[in-house]
Amino acid sequence: MKNLTIVLFIFISRIVLAQSFVLIQNSNIVTDLGYSQGCAWGDYDNDGYLDFYVTNSWTNDDNLFYHNNGDGTFEKITTGYIANDGGNSNGCSWGDYNNDGYIDLFVANVND
C-alpha cells in the first residue's frame, strides 16, 4: 500500500507541475476593485475550465464571479444570484453538497 501511495503522489505531482500559467494584466479579473477577503476556483458549469469567485467585505459591494472562457480570458458574470450576492463576505469554498455532479458554492458572511 505504501508503494501505491508513493506512485499515486508522483503521478498527481507531475500533473500539477505540468500546468502552465499566463500573466494577465489588462482584464477585469485584474482591474476590478473591492475589499476582497477570499477567493475560490471551481468549475461551476462542468466545462473543464476553472471559474473564479471573489468575496468582498466591509464595503458591502457585491461579490465577484468570473466565468473562464477556456481561451485565457474570463467573462464577468453580472446577473443571477451568484453574481448579486453581497454584504460582508469573508470567504468561500466550492463542493458538491447535494451530489448532483455540479459543485455548489458556500459563501461565509458576517452579520454586522
Biopython code that builds the backbone (N, CA, C, O; Angstrom):
import numpy as np
from Bio.PDB.StructureBuilder import StructureBuilder

atoms = [
    (1, "MET", "N", (0.831, -1.193, 0.000)),
    (1, "MET", "CA", (0.000, 0.000, 0.000)),
    (1, "MET", "C", (0.869, 1.247, 0.000)),
    (1, "MET", "O", (0.511, 2.256, -0.607)),
    (2, "LYS", "N", (2.017, 1.181, 0.684)),
    (2, "LYS", "CA", (2.921, 2.327, 0.750)),
    (2, "LYS", "C", (3.451, 2.665, -0.638)),
    (2, "LYS", "O", (3.533, 3.840, -0.999)),
    (3, "ASN", "N", (3.814, 1.645, -1.425)),
    (3, "ASN", "CA", (4.329, 1.883, -2.781)),
    (3, "ASN", "C", (3.265, 2.485, -3.681)),
    (3, "ASN", "O", (3.569, 3.350, -4.502)),
    (4, "LEU", "N", (2.018, 2.043, -3.540)),
    (4, "LEU", "CA", (0.922, 2.584, -4.330)),
    (4, "LEU", "C", (0.708, 4.058, -4.012)),
    (4, "LEU", "O", (0.466, 4.865, -4.909)),
    (5, "THR", "N", (0.800, 4.405, -2.732)),
    (5, "THR", "CA", (0.634, 5.797, -2.313)),
    (5, "THR", "C", (1.727, 6.673, -2.905)),
    (5, "THR", "O", (1.447, 7.780, -3.365)),
    (6, "ILE", "N", (2.946, 6.204, -2.902)),
    (6, "ILE", "CA", (4.073, 6.982, -3.451)),
    (6, "ILE", "C", (3.910, 7.152, -4.955)),
    (6, "ILE", "O", (4.123, 8.248, -5.474)),
    (7, "VAL", "N", (3.540, 6.097, -5.661)),
    (7, "VAL", "CA", (3.342, 6.185, -7.107)),
    (7, "VAL", "C", (2.211, 7.149, -7.439)),
    (7, "VAL", "O", (2.336, 7.950, -8.366)),
    (8, "LEU", "N", (1.115, 7.085, -6.698)),
    (8, "LEU", "CA", (-0.014, 7.978, -6.923)),
    (8, "LEU", "C", (0.400, 9.419, -6.683)),
    (8, "LEU", "O", (0.032, 10.299, -7.462)),
    (9, "PHE", "N", (1.158, 9.682, -5.620)),
    (9, "PHE", "CA", (1.627, 11.028, -5.323)),
    (9, "PHE", "C", (2.513, 11.561, -6.450)),
    (9, "PHE", "O", (2.366, 12.716, -6.851)),
    (10, "ILE", "N", (3.411, 10.754, -6.956)),
    (10, "ILE", "CA", (4.290, 11.178, -8.056)),
    (10, "ILE", "C", (3.468, 11.473, -9.298)),
    (10, "ILE", "O", (3.725, 12.466, -9.980)),
    (11, "PHE", "N", (2.479, 10.632, -9.611)),
    (11, "PHE", "CA", (1.625, 10.848, -10.777)),
    (11, "PHE", "C", (0.861, 12.163, -10.655)),
    (11, "PHE", "O", (0.834, 12.950, -11.602)),
    (12, "ILE", "N", (0.240, 12.411, -9.503)),
    (12, "ILE", "CA", (-0.520, 13.643, -9.299)),
    (12, "ILE", "C", (0.414, 14.849, -9.326)),
    (12, "ILE", "O", (0.063, 15.885, -9.890)),
    (13, "SER", "N", (1.587, 14.731, -8.730)),
    (13, "SER", "CA", (2.551, 15.834, -8.729)),
    (13, "SER", "C", (2.952, 16.218, -10.142)),
    (13, "SER", "O", (3.087, 17.403, -10.444)),
    (14, "ARG", "N", (3.143, 15.245, -11.000)),
    (14, "ARG", "CA", (3.519, 15.541, -12.390)),
    (14, "ARG", "C", (2.403, 16.269, -13.118)),
    (14, "ARG", "O", (2.672, 17.158, -13.926)),
    (15, "ILE", "N", (1.151, 15.907, -12.847)),
    (15, "ILE", "CA", (0.019, 16.589, -13.480)),
    (15, "ILE", "C", (-0.022, 18.047, -13.029)),
    (15, "ILE", "O", (-0.190, 18.945, -13.854)),
    (16, "VAL", "N", (0.128, 18.289, -11.740)),
    (16, "VAL", "CA", (0.084, 19.648, -11.201)),
    (16, "VAL", "C", (1.241, 20.469, -11.740)),
    (16, "VAL", "O", (1.039, 21.615, -12.140)),
    (17, "LEU", "N", (2.446, 19.916, -11.763)),
    (17, "LEU", "CA", (3.621, 20.642, -12.227)),
    (17, "LEU", "C", (3.598, 20.882, -13.729)),
    (17, "LEU", "O", (4.285, 21.780, -14.217)),
    (18, "ALA", "N", (2.827, 20.105, -14.468)),
    (18, "ALA", "CA", (2.783, 20.243, -15.922)),
    (18, "ALA", "C", (1.899, 21.395, -16.376)),
    (18, "ALA", "O", (1.925, 21.761, -17.551)),
    (19, "GLN", "N", (1.123, 21.970, -15.477)),
    (19, "GLN", "CA", (0.230, 23.053, -15.864)),
    (19, "GLN", "C", (1.025, 24.342, -16.051)),
    (19, "GLN", "O", (2.016, 24.585, -15.361)),
    (20, "SER", "N", (0.578, 25.150, -16.983)),
    (20, "SER", "CA", (1.251, 26.428, -17.213)),
    (20, "SER", "C", (0.297, 27.569, -16.904)),
    (20, "SER", "O", (-0.922, 27.409, -16.959)),
    (21, "PHE", "N", (0.860, 28.707, -16.581)),
    (21, "PHE", "CA", (0.076, 29.881, -16.223)),
    (21, "PHE", "C", (0.483, 31.045, -17.104)),
    (21, "PHE", "O", (1.630, 31.134, -17.543)),
    (22, "VAL", "N", (-0.470, 31.945, -17.363)),
    (22, "VAL", "CA", (-0.230, 33.115, -18.194)),
    (22, "VAL", "C", (-0.493, 34.353, -17.348)),
    (22, "VAL", "O", (-1.506, 34.427, -16.652)),
    (23, "LEU", "N", (0.411, 35.321, -17.403)),
    (23, "LEU", "CA", (0.231, 36.568, -16.673)),
    (23, "LEU", "C", (-0.831, 37.408, -17.372)),
    (23, "LEU", "O", (-0.691, 37.739, -18.549)),
    (24, "ILE", "N", (-1.892, 37.751, -16.648)),
    (24, "ILE", "CA", (-2.975, 38.575, -17.180)),
    (24, "ILE", "C", (-2.866, 39.950, -16.539)),
    (24, "ILE", "O", (-2.883, 40.063, -15.314)),
    (25, "GLN", "N", (-2.751, 41.007, -17.360)),
    (25, "GLN", "CA", (-2.553, 42.344, -16.817)),
    (25, "GLN", "C", (-3.659, 43.325, -17.159)),
    (25, "GLN", "O", (-3.803, 44.338, -16.475)),
    (26, "ASN", "N", (-4.437, 43.064, -18.182)),
    (26, "ASN", "CA", (-5.406, 44.069, -18.646)),
    (26, "ASN", "C", (-6.818, 43.510, -18.773)),
    (26, "ASN", "O", (-7.511, 43.791, -19.750)),
    (27, "SER", "N", (-7.237, 42.743, -17.817)),
    (27, "SER", "CA", (-8.566, 42.138, -17.837)),
    (27, "SER", "C", (-9.330, 42.578, -16.599)),
    (27, "SER", "O", (-8.729, 42.973, -15.600)),
    (28, "ASN", "N", (-10.657, 42.510, -16.664)),
    (28, "ASN", "CA", (-11.452, 42.883, -15.496)),
    (28, "ASN", "C", (-11.160, 41.994, -14.297)),
    (28, "ASN", "O", (-11.389, 42.407, -13.160)),
    (29, "ILE", "N", (-10.670, 40.809, -14.518)),
    (29, "ILE", "CA", (-10.333, 39.927, -13.404)),
    (29, "ILE", "C", (-9.167, 40.503, -12.595)),
    (29, "ILE", "O", (-8.975, 40.144, -11.433)),
    (30, "VAL", "N", (-8.395, 41.394, -13.214)),
    (30, "VAL", "CA", (-7.272, 42.044, -12.542)),
    (30, "VAL", "C", (-7.630, 43.448, -12.077)),
    (30, "VAL", "O", (-7.163, 43.884, -11.024)),
    (31, "THR", "N", (-8.444, 44.157, -12.836)),
    (31, "THR", "CA", (-8.691, 45.574, -12.561)),
    (31, "THR", "C", (-9.921, 45.850, -11.699)),
    (31, "THR", "O", (-10.044, 46.952, -11.165)),
    (32, "ASP", "N", (-10.840, 44.884, -11.543)),
    (32, "ASP", "CA", (-11.996, 45.096, -10.669)),
    (32, "ASP", "C", (-11.516, 45.219, -9.226)),
    (32, "ASP", "O", (-10.746, 44.393, -8.735)),
    (33, "LEU", "N", (-11.989, 46.267, -8.564)),
    (33, "LEU", "CA", (-11.530, 46.526, -7.203)),
    (33, "LEU", "C", (-12.622, 46.229, -6.185)),
    (33, "LEU", "O", (-13.812, 46.294, -6.491)),
    (34, "GLY", "N", (-12.207, 45.913, -5.005)),
    (34, "GLY", "CA", (-13.101, 45.675, -3.886)),
    (34, "GLY", "C", (-12.256, 45.381, -2.669)),
    (34, "GLY", "O", (-11.040, 45.226, -2.777)),
    (35, "TYR", "N", (-12.882, 45.303, -1.519)),
    (35, "TYR", "CA", (-12.176, 44.922, -0.313)),
    (35, "TYR", "C", (-12.296, 43.407, -0.203)),
    (35, "TYR", "O", (-13.098, 42.885, 0.572)),
    (36, "SER", "N", (-11.486, 42.716, -0.990)),
    (36, "SER", "CA", (-11.604, 41.265, -1.148)),
    (36, "SER", "C", (-10.990, 40.526, 0.030)),
    (36, "SER", "O", (-9.891, 40.844, 0.483)),
    (37, "GLN", "N", (-11.716, 39.544, 0.508)),
    (37, "GLN", "CA", (-11.283, 38.760, 1.662)),
    (37, "GLN", "C", (-10.996, 37.303, 1.319)),
    (37, "GLN", "O", (-10.212, 36.649, 2.006)),
    (38, "GLY", "N", (-11.608, 36.801, 0.286)),
    (38, "GLY", "CA", (-11.422, 35.392, -0.043)),
    (38, "GLY", "C", (-11.698, 35.122, -1.497)),
    (38, "GLY", "O", (-12.324, 35.927, -2.186)),
    (39, "CYS", "N", (-11.226, 33.979, -1.962)),
    (39, "CYS", "CA", (-11.496, 33.580, -3.342)),
    (39, "CYS", "C", (-11.438, 32.065, -3.444)),
    (39, "CYS", "O", (-10.864, 31.393, -2.588)),
    (40, "ALA", "N", (-12.033, 31.544, -4.492)),
    (40, "ALA", "CA", (-12.003, 30.104, -4.730)),
    (40, "ALA", "C", (-12.160, 29.839, -6.221)),
    (40, "ALA", "O", (-12.924, 30.514, -6.912)),
    (41, "TRP", "N", (-11.431, 28.855, -6.696)),
    (41, "TRP", "CA", (-11.527, 28.399, -8.079)),
    (41, "TRP", "C", (-12.372, 27.138, -8.119)),
    (41, "TRP", "O", (-12.204, 26.251, -7.283)),
    (42, "GLY", "N", (-13.283, 27.049, -9.087)),
    (42, "GLY", "CA", (-14.101, 25.856, -9.237)),
    (42, "GLY", "C", (-14.786, 25.844, -10.594)),
    (42, "GLY", "O", (-15.120, 26.901, -11.130)),
    (43, "ASP", "N", (-14.995, 24.675, -11.146)),
    (43, "ASP", "CA", (-15.635, 24.529, -12.460)),
    (43, "ASP", "C", (-17.142, 24.407, -12.264)),
    (43, "ASP", "O", (-17.681, 23.300, -12.244)),
    (44, "TYR", "N", (-17.821, 25.541, -12.120)),
    (44, "TYR", "CA", (-19.240, 25.523, -11.748)),
    (44, "TYR", "C", (-20.151, 24.968, -12.828)),
    (44, "TYR", "O", (-21.240, 24.490, -12.512)),
    (45, "ASP", "N", (-19.744, 25.012, -14.093)),
    (45, "ASP", "CA", (-20.612, 24.530, -15.169)),
    (45, "ASP", "C", (-20.087, 23.265, -15.850)),
    (45, "ASP", "O", (-20.572, 22.879, -16.913)),
    (46, "ASN", "N", (-19.104, 22.631, -15.237)),
    (46, "ASN", "CA", (-18.541, 21.362, -15.739)),
    (46, "ASN", "C", (-18.069, 21.433, -17.185)),
    (46, "ASN", "O", (-18.227, 20.471, -17.937)),
    (47, "ASP", "N", (-17.482, 22.582, -17.583)),
    (47, "ASP", "CA", (-16.962, 22.683, -18.944)),
    (47, "ASP", "C", (-15.472, 22.366, -19.025)),
    (47, "ASP", "O", (-14.879, 22.446, -20.101)),
    (48, "GLY", "N", (-14.871, 22.010, -17.904)),
    (48, "GLY", "CA", (-13.468, 21.640, -17.880)),
    (48, "GLY", "C", (-12.524, 22.798, -17.579)),
    (48, "GLY", "O", (-11.308, 22.609, -17.554)),
    (49, "TYR", "N", (-13.059, 23.987, -17.352)),
    (49, "TYR", "CA", (-12.241, 25.163, -17.072)),
    (49, "TYR", "C", (-12.610, 25.729, -15.705)),
    (49, "TYR", "O", (-13.789, 25.844, -15.370)),
    (50, "LEU", "N", (-11.590, 26.082, -14.918)),
    (50, "LEU", "CA", (-11.836, 26.618, -13.586)),
    (50, "LEU", "C", (-12.334, 28.048, -13.652)),
    (50, "LEU", "O", (-11.734, 28.895, -14.314)),
    (51, "ASP", "N", (-13.431, 28.313, -12.967)),
    (51, "ASP", "CA", (-14.022, 29.641, -12.859)),
    (51, "ASP", "C", (-13.576, 30.237, -11.521)),
    (51, "ASP", "O", (-13.077, 29.518, -10.655)),
    (52, "PHE", "N", (-13.756, 31.552, -11.352)),
    (52, "PHE", "CA", (-13.166, 32.266, -10.222)),
    (52, "PHE", "C", (-14.214, 33.077, -9.483)),
    (52, "PHE", "O", (-14.952, 33.847, -10.098)),
    (53, "TYR", "N", (-14.286, 32.913, -8.167)),
    (53, "TYR", "CA", (-15.226, 33.648, -7.318)),
    (53, "TYR", "C", (-14.437, 34.404, -6.257)),
    (53, "TYR", "O", (-13.525, 33.849, -5.645)),
    (54, "VAL", "N", (-14.789, 35.680, -6.035)),
    (54, "VAL", "CA", (-14.096, 36.537, -5.076)),
    (54, "VAL", "C", (-15.124, 37.130, -4.115)),
    (54, "VAL", "O", (-16.151, 37.657, -4.543)),
    (55, "THR", "N", (-14.842, 37.041, -2.817)),
    (55, "THR", "CA", (-15.726, 37.646, -1.822)),
    (55, "THR", "C", (-15.198, 39.019, -1.423)),
    (55, "THR", "O", (-13.989, 39.235, -1.336)),
    (56, "ASN", "N", (-16.124, 39.940, -1.182)),
    (56, "ASN", "CA", (-15.794, 41.294, -0.728)),
    (56, "ASN", "C", (-16.466, 41.555, 0.610)),
    (56, "ASN", "O", (-17.566, 41.071, 0.875)),
    (57, "SER", "N", (-15.797, 42.316, 1.434)),
    (57, "SER", "CA", (-16.386, 42.657, 2.730)),
    (57, "SER", "C", (-16.127, 44.113, 3.066)),
    (57, "SER", "O", (-15.387, 44.806, 2.368)),
    (58, "TRP", "N", (-16.739, 44.559, 4.131)),
    (58, "TRP", "CA", (-16.626, 45.907, 4.684)),
    (58, "TRP", "C", (-17.256, 46.977, 3.814)),
    (58, "TRP", "O", (-17.779, 47.952, 4.355)),
    (59, "THR", "N", (-17.234, 46.852, 2.524)),
    (59, "THR", "CA", (-17.795, 47.879, 1.643)),
    (59, "THR", "C", (-19.216, 47.551, 1.225)),
    (59, "THR", "O", (-19.888, 48.380, 0.610)),
    (60, "ASN", "N", (-19.686, 46.345, 1.551)),
    (60, "ASN", "CA", (-20.998, 45.852, 1.124)),
    (60, "ASN", "C", (-21.131, 45.799, -0.392)),
    (60, "ASN", "O", (-22.244, 45.822, -0.918)),
    (61, "ASP", "N", (-20.010, 45.729, -1.096)),
    (61, "ASP", "CA", (-20.038, 45.526, -2.541)),
    (61, "ASP", "C", (-20.452, 44.093, -2.841)),
    (61, "ASP", "O", (-20.283, 43.195, -2.015)),
    (62, "ASP", "N", (-20.999, 43.895, -4.040)),
    (62, "ASP", "CA", (-21.308, 42.530, -4.447)),
    (62, "ASP", "C", (-20.016, 41.739, -4.596)),
    (62, "ASP", "O", (-18.958, 42.289, -4.902)),
    (63, "ASN", "N", (-20.130, 40.439, -4.371)),
    (63, "ASN", "CA", (-19.005, 39.559, -4.642)),
    (63, "ASN", "C", (-18.814, 39.473, -6.146)),
    (63, "ASN", "O", (-19.705, 39.846, -6.909)),
    (64, "LEU", "N", (-17.664, 38.988, -6.574)),
    (64, "LEU", "CA", (-17.330, 38.963, -7.998)),
    (64, "LEU", "C", (-17.237, 37.525, -8.488)),
    (64, "LEU", "O", (-16.676, 36.660, -7.815)),
    (65, "PHE", "N", (-17.804, 37.281, -9.686)),
    (65, "PHE", "CA", (-17.762, 35.949, -10.265)),
    (65, "PHE", "C", (-17.333, 36.039, -11.721)),
    (65, "PHE", "O", (-17.889, 36.822, -12.492)),
    (66, "TYR", "N", (-16.346, 35.241, -12.093)),
    (66, "TYR", "CA", (-15.791, 35.263, -13.441)),
    (66, "TYR", "C", (-15.854, 33.866, -14.051)),
    (66, "TYR", "O", (-15.376, 32.894, -13.466)),
    (67, "HIS", "N", (-16.451, 33.789, -15.233)),
    (67, "HIS", "CA", (-16.534, 32.534, -15.978)),
    (67, "HIS", "C", (-15.314, 32.413, -16.877)),
    (67, "HIS", "O", (-14.989, 33.341, -17.618)),
    (68, "ASN", "N", (-14.642, 31.280, -16.814)),
    (68, "ASN", "CA", (-13.471, 31.010, -17.643)),
    (68, "ASN", "C", (-13.941, 30.642, -19.048)),
    (68, "ASN", "O", (-14.672, 29.667, -19.221)),
    (69, "ASN", "N", (-13.526, 31.416, -20.052)),
    (69, "ASN", "CA", (-13.931, 31.163, -21.432)),
    (69, "ASN", "C", (-13.130, 30.054, -22.096)),
    (69, "ASN", "O", (-13.459, 29.640, -23.208)),
    (70, "GLY", "N", (-12.093, 29.570, -21.442)),
    (70, "GLY", "CA", (-11.294, 28.478, -21.980)),
    (70, "GLY", "C", (-10.228, 28.920, -22.958)),
    (70, "GLY", "O", (-9.514, 28.084, -23.512)),
    (71, "ASP", "N", (-10.104, 30.221, -23.182)),
    (71, "ASP", "CA", (-9.104, 30.728, -24.121)),
    (71, "ASP", "C", (-8.147, 31.715, -23.453)),
    (71, "ASP", "O", (-7.498, 32.516, -24.126)),
    (72, "GLY", "N", (-8.068, 31.649, -22.128)),
    (72, "GLY", "CA", (-7.211, 32.563, -21.385)),
    (72, "GLY", "C", (-7.907, 33.843, -20.958)),
    (72, "GLY", "O", (-7.280, 34.721, -20.364)),
    (73, "THR", "N", (-9.208, 33.961, -21.255)),
    (73, "THR", "CA", (-9.964, 35.138, -20.851)),
    (73, "THR", "C", (-11.092, 34.728, -19.905)),
    (73, "THR", "O", (-11.505, 33.569, -19.862)),
    (74, "PHE", "N", (-11.574, 35.714, -19.152)),
    (74, "PHE", "CA", (-12.658, 35.489, -18.202)),
    (74, "PHE", "C", (-13.757, 36.501, -18.457)),
    (74, "PHE", "O", (-13.491, 37.671, -18.733)),
    (75, "GLU", "N", (-15.000, 36.037, -18.360)),
    (75, "GLU", "CA", (-16.163, 36.912, -18.516)),
    (75, "GLU", "C", (-16.760, 37.169, -17.134)),
    (75, "GLU", "O", (-17.067, 36.231, -16.399)),
    (76, "LYS", "N", (-16.920, 38.436, -16.788)),
    (76, "LYS", "CA", (-17.528, 38.776, -15.505)),
    (76, "LYS", "C", (-19.025, 38.522, -15.600)),
    (76, "LYS", "O", (-19.696, 39.060, -16.480)),
    (77, "ILE", "N", (-19.543, 37.708, -14.701)),
    (77, "ILE", "CA", (-20.967, 37.410, -14.652)),
    (77, "ILE", "C", (-21.623, 38.469, -13.763)),
    (77, "ILE", "O", (-21.228, 38.642, -12.610)),
    (78, "THR", "N", (-22.614, 39.170, -14.292)),
    (78, "THR", "CA", (-23.222, 40.293, -13.568)),
    (78, "THR", "C", (-24.700, 40.073, -13.259)),
    (78, "THR", "O", (-25.316, 40.927, -12.622)),
    (79, "THR", "N", (-25.284, 38.963, -13.688)),
    (79, "THR", "CA", (-26.690, 38.690, -13.421)),
    (79, "THR", "C", (-26.822, 37.355, -12.705)),
    (79, "THR", "O", (-25.938, 36.501, -12.776)),
    (80, "GLY", "N", (-27.923, 37.197, -12.029)),
    (80, "GLY", "CA", (-28.189, 35.958, -11.317)),
    (80, "GLY", "C", (-27.765, 36.039, -9.870)),
    (80, "GLY", "O", (-27.041, 36.948, -9.463)),
    (81, "TYR", "N", (-28.225, 35.078, -9.106)),
    (81, "TYR", "CA", (-27.997, 35.092, -7.664)),
    (81, "TYR", "C", (-26.510, 35.049, -7.315)),
    (81, "TYR", "O", (-26.059, 35.766, -6.422)),
    (82, "ILE", "N", (-25.756, 34.214, -8.014)),
    (82, "ILE", "CA", (-24.345, 34.063, -7.683)),
    (82, "ILE", "C", (-23.567, 35.366, -7.891)),
    (82, "ILE", "O", (-22.574, 35.612, -7.206)),
    (83, "ALA", "N", (-24.010, 36.189, -8.822)),
    (83, "ALA", "CA", (-23.322, 37.453, -9.104)),
    (83, "ALA", "C", (-23.815, 38.593, -8.224)),
    (83, "ALA", "O", (-23.090, 39.566, -8.016)),
    (84, "ASN", "N", (-25.021, 38.492, -7.710)),
    (84, "ASN", "CA", (-25.593, 39.585, -6.918)),
    (84, "ASN", "C", (-25.515, 39.342, -5.416)),
    (84, "ASN", "O", (-26.108, 40.083, -4.633)),
    (85, "ASP", "N", (-24.793, 38.317, -5.017)),
    (85, "ASP", "CA", (-24.601, 38.060, -3.599)),
    (85, "ASP", "C", (-23.631, 39.094, -3.050)),
    (85, "ASP", "O", (-22.522, 39.242, -3.563)),
    (86, "GLY", "N", (-24.032, 39.790, -2.037)),
    (86, "GLY", "CA", (-23.163, 40.819, -1.475)),
    (86, "GLY", "C", (-23.289, 40.881, 0.021)),
    (86, "GLY", "O", (-23.915, 40.028, 0.650)),
    (87, "GLY", "N", (-22.701, 41.873, 0.564)),
    (87, "GLY", "CA", (-22.729, 42.037, 2.002)),
    (87, "GLY", "C", (-21.328, 41.987, 2.554)),
    (87, "GLY", "O", (-20.383, 42.479, 1.938)),
    (88, "ASN", "N", (-21.205, 41.405, 3.687)),
    (88, "ASN", "CA", (-19.928, 41.332, 4.364)),
    (88, "ASN", "C", (-19.415, 39.896, 4.269)),
    (88, "ASN", "O", (-19.494, 39.138, 5.236)),
    (89, "SER", "N", (-18.889, 39.527, 3.103)),
    (89, "SER", "CA", (-18.449, 38.151, 2.851)),
    (89, "SER", "C", (-16.956, 38.020, 3.128)),
    (89, "SER", "O", (-16.154, 38.839, 2.680)),
    (90, "ASN", "N", (-16.600, 36.986, 3.866)),
    (90, "ASN", "CA", (-15.205, 36.820, 4.252)),
    (90, "ASN", "C", (-14.521, 35.613, 3.649)),
    (90, "ASN", "O", (-13.301, 35.494, 3.754)),
    (91, "GLY", "N", (-15.248, 34.728, 3.032)),
    (91, "GLY", "CA", (-14.632, 33.546, 2.455)),
    (91, "GLY", "C", (-15.617, 32.759, 1.634)),
    (91, "GLY", "O", (-16.823, 33.004, 1.676)),
    (92, "CYS", "N", (-15.088, 31.798, 0.875)),
    (92, "CYS", "CA", (-15.950, 30.964, 0.035)),
    (92, "CYS", "C", (-15.238, 29.649, -0.250)),
    (92, "CYS", "O", (-14.021, 29.530, -0.104)),
    (93, "SER", "N", (-16.031, 28.673, -0.658)),
    (93, "SER", "CA", (-15.490, 27.360, -0.981)),
    (93, "SER", "C", (-16.459, 26.635, -1.911)),
    (93, "SER", "O", (-17.674, 26.798, -1.807)),
    (94, "TRP", "N", (-15.909, 25.836, -2.818)),
    (94, "TRP", "CA", (-16.714, 25.030, -3.730)),
    (94, "TRP", "C", (-16.741, 23.584, -3.258)),
    (94, "TRP", "O", (-15.752, 23.082, -2.722)),
    (95, "GLY", "N", (-17.872, 22.914, -3.456)),
    (95, "GLY", "CA", (-18.006, 21.486, -3.171)),
    (95, "GLY", "C", (-19.366, 20.997, -3.636)),
    (95, "GLY", "O", (-20.321, 21.772, -3.673)),
    (96, "ASP", "N", (-19.466, 19.732, -3.988)),
    (96, "ASP", "CA", (-20.741, 19.172, -4.459)),
    (96, "ASP", "C", (-21.582, 18.750, -3.258)),
    (96, "ASP", "O", (-21.600, 17.575, -2.890)),
    (97, "TYR", "N", (-22.265, 19.691, -2.658)),
    (97, "TYR", "CA", (-23.029, 19.493, -1.431)),
    (97, "TYR", "C", (-24.136, 18.451, -1.585)),
    (97, "TYR", "O", (-24.335, 17.625, -0.695)),
    (98, "ASN", "N", (-24.851, 18.483, -2.699)),
    (98, "ASN", "CA", (-26.015, 17.605, -2.866)),
    (98, "ASN", "C", (-25.766, 16.436, -3.824)),
    (98, "ASN", "O", (-26.710, 15.764, -4.240)),
    (99, "ASN", "N", (-24.516, 16.196, -4.170)),
    (99, "ASN", "CA", (-24.129, 15.036, -5.001)),
    (99, "ASN", "C", (-24.867, 14.967, -6.334)),
    (99, "ASN", "O", (-25.234, 13.881, -6.783)),
    (100, "ASP", "N", (-25.088, 16.123, -6.974)),
    (100, "ASP", "CA", (-25.760, 16.123, -8.272)),
    (100, "ASP", "C", (-24.780, 16.212, -9.438)),
    (100, "ASP", "O", (-25.206, 16.290, -10.591)),
    (101, "GLY", "N", (-23.488, 16.203, -9.165)),
    (101, "GLY", "CA", (-22.484, 16.269, -10.211)),
    (101, "GLY", "C", (-22.031, 17.679, -10.536)),
    (101, "GLY", "O", (-21.112, 17.868, -11.333)),
    (102, "TYR", "N", (-22.661, 18.662, -9.933)),
    (102, "TYR", "CA", (-22.267, 20.068, -10.109)),
    (102, "TYR", "C", (-21.812, 20.612, -8.757)),
    (102, "TYR", "O", (-22.444, 20.359, -7.731)),
    (103, "ILE", "N", (-20.709, 21.362, -8.768)),
    (103, "ILE", "CA", (-20.245, 21.893, -7.498)),
    (103, "ILE", "C", (-21.130, 23.049, -7.045)),
    (103, "ILE", "O", (-21.686, 23.791, -7.855)),
    (104, "ASP", "N", (-21.240, 23.173, -5.753)),
    (104, "ASP", "CA", (-22.037, 24.221, -5.126)),
    (104, "ASP", "C", (-21.081, 25.202, -4.458)),
    (104, "ASP", "O", (-19.957, 24.843, -4.107)),
    (105, "LEU", "N", (-21.529, 26.430, -4.287)),
    (105, "LEU", "CA", (-20.697, 27.474, -3.699)),
    (105, "LEU", "C", (-21.194, 27.802, -2.296)),
    (105, "LEU", "O", (-22.377, 28.077, -2.095)),
    (106, "PHE", "N", (-20.289, 27.770, -1.338)),
    (106, "PHE", "CA", (-20.575, 28.200, 0.025)),
    (106, "PHE", "C", (-19.883, 29.524, 0.241)),
    (106, "PHE", "O", (-18.678, 29.638, 0.014)),
    (107, "VAL", "N", (-20.634, 30.542, 0.682)),
    (107, "VAL", "CA", (-20.077, 31.859, 0.962)),
    (107, "VAL", "C", (-20.288, 32.162, 2.446)),
    (107, "VAL", "O", (-21.404, 32.066, 2.955)),
    (108, "ALA", "N", (-19.210, 32.525, 3.129)),
    (108, "ALA", "CA", (-19.276, 32.848, 4.554)),
    (108, "ALA", "C", (-19.471, 34.349, 4.713)),
    (108, "ALA", "O", (-18.605, 35.142, 4.343)),
    (109, "ASN", "N", (-20.612, 34.726, 5.264)),
    (109, "ASN", "CA", (-20.933, 36.144, 5.513)),
    (109, "ASN", "C", (-20.919, 36.423, 7.014)),
    (109, "ASN", "O", (-21.245, 35.560, 7.828)),
    (110, "VAL", "N", (-20.538, 37.636, 7.351)),
    (110, "VAL", "CA", (-20.514, 38.076, 8.745)),
    (110, "VAL", "C", (-21.647, 39.050, 8.941)),
    (110, "VAL", "O", (-21.785, 40.005, 8.178)),
    (111, "ASN", "N", (-22.464, 38.822, 9.958)),
    (111, "ASN", "CA", (-23.542, 39.767, 10.275)),
    (111, "ASN", "C", (-22.989, 40.923, 11.077)),
    (111, "ASN", "O", (-22.219, 40.725, 12.017)),
    (112, "ASP", "N", (-23.379, 42.126, 10.708)),
    (112, "ASP", "CA", (-22.916, 43.325, 11.427)),
    (112, "ASP", "C", (-23.742, 43.539, 12.669)),
    (112, "ASP", "O", (-23.509, 44.494, 13.409)),
]
sb = StructureBuilder()
sb.init_structure("model")
sb.init_model(0)
sb.init_chain("A")
sb.init_seg("    ")
for serial, (resi, resn, name, xyz) in enumerate(atoms, 1):
    if name == "N":
        sb.init_residue(resn, " ", resi, " ")
    sb.init_atom(name, np.array(xyz, "f"), 0.0, 1.0, " ", f" {name:<3s}", serial, name[0])
structure = sb.get_structure()
